[in-house]
Amino acid sequence: MCSSDLNFIGGFTYTPRDWISATYLLTAGDFGWIGKGYDHSIVLNVKPMDRLQWILLSDLNAIEANDGSNLQAHSVVNYLIYSIMDEVGVGARFEWWQKNSVSYYEVTGGFNLALLPNLMIRPEGRYQWGPGETASANNPAGVPVNVGLFGVDVILKF
């Protein structure tokens, strides 16, 4: 291993009250086949009421790819989750994502259904758009823009 293969991963969480926390995570150095660079995430988690939770997530990426190109990306994501009961929750998400000065957006609404203690099903509807993009265009991550989507996640814990 030479010094150019090094990578740093670290972070910390600050919890001033039992209903709020802030987390900072950092990765810097060699990202292998992707390239070299810097990536950090900041997460603010607020639970003002027993059944209501708001999460704010911000990511920043600055990567020099192995092919010589550069990636500058930033995102801000807002989550609002309300637990109707222990087994059922409803949530919404709004995301702004910018890559190399081009912005993309998405808004999502859905449910969290905990059918068993180790099984959760999460159906969601999403609309994503990019100003000035055509309906058939893809954003830089290859995701279609100016379209509505429906999806379902199934999470099985074991």
C-alpha positions, 0 to 999 in steps of 0.5 A: 500500500502506498500513501495515495491509497489512504482514506479517512472515515470519521464522524461524531454525533452531538445530542444536546437534548434527548429530542435532537441530535446532529451528526457529521460524517466525513470520508476523504482520500482515495475512493478506489475505482471512483477516484480521489476526493472528499465527501461529507454528510450532516444530519439533523434529527429532530423529534419534537413530539412522540410520533413526529420526526423531522430529519434534515440531511445535507451531502457534499461531494468533491471527487476527482475521478480516475478518468480525469473528470471532476464531480461536484455534487451537493444535496439537501433532503428533508424528511417528515415522518409521522407514526400513526401507530407503532406499526403504521407511519406516513412520511414525506421527503423533498430533495434538492440535488445539484451536480456540476451546477445543474439542479434536480428535485424530487418530492415523495410521499409514502407509508411505513408498514411494519407487518412483523417485528422484522418486516417493513414494507414501504410503498411510495409515490414520487415525482422528480424533475429538472428545470429545462429537461425534457421528459425523456432526459436522465439526470447525471445519475441516470434517473429519469426526470419530469416523471412520476414513479411508484415504488415499494421497498421491503426491509427484512431484518435478521 
